[in-house]
Amino acid sequence: MKDFASRVREVVRQISRGQVLTYKQVAMLAGSPNASRAVGNMMKSNYDKKVPCHRVIRSDGKMGGYNGGEAKKIKLLREEGFL
């Protein structure tokens, strides 16, 4: 069985261009529905280009953290047609 971090990365890799999931949705899909904060911390420190962490946002619709800064996250989501 894969560890939580591997399951999270797998879920996030499957988010299509122009789509987003919340940290809570990712945690639920990875099998740990109460681990949204852990998902946020993982995504904030992600540098793997194959894991599109900019496609994960807060449940209240705000952007949440991003290692390239919030402005870059917004720019990427706009380019993908989400915003």
N, C-alpha and C positions, 0 to 999 in steps of 0.2 A: 504494500500500500504506500502511496506517495505521502510525503509530509505536507503539512499545511502550506508552507511557502511554495512548494511545487504546484499544488492544486490551485493556489491563487494565481500564480503566473500563467497556468494553463487556461483558467477562466478569462483572464484579461487578454491573453493572445487571441481569443475567439471573439472579442468585441469588434464588430465591423466598423469600417470607416464611416463617419457620420453618425455613429451611435454612441451612447454612453451607458454605463451602469453606475449605481451608487456604491460606496464602500460597503454598505450593508448588503446590497444584492450580491456583490462579489463574495463577501464572507459566507452568505447563505449558500451560494452555488459551490463554494469550496468546502462546504460541510461543517462550518463553524459559525452559525448565525449570530453569535454574540461577539464576534471578533472583528467588527468593523474598524475599530481603532488600530488593530494590528495590521489590517489591510492598508489603512492610510499610511502608517509608518513604513510599510514595505514599499508602497508605490512612491512615496516621497524620496526614498533612497535608491530607487531603481535607475540604472543606467544602461540596461539592456534594450537596445533598439527594437528587438523582437517582441518586447512587452510594452504595448502602447498605453502606458500608465496615465497619459493625459486624458484618456477616455473614461477615467473613473472620477466621479464627482461626489459632492456631499448630498445627503438626502434632502436638504433644504434648497437645493438648486445652485448653491454657491460652488465655486470652483474647487476649493480645498487646496492642499499643498501640491507643489510640483517642483522638482529639482532645478528646473530651468526658470522658475518664477511664474507667478500667476499670469502676467502679460503674455508670456510665451505660450502657456497652456491655452489661453483664450485665442491667441493667433492660430494655433494648430487646430483647434476645434472649429474655428471659422473657415479655415482652408478646407476642412473636411465636410463643411456644410451643416454642422450641428448648430452653430449659432448664427 
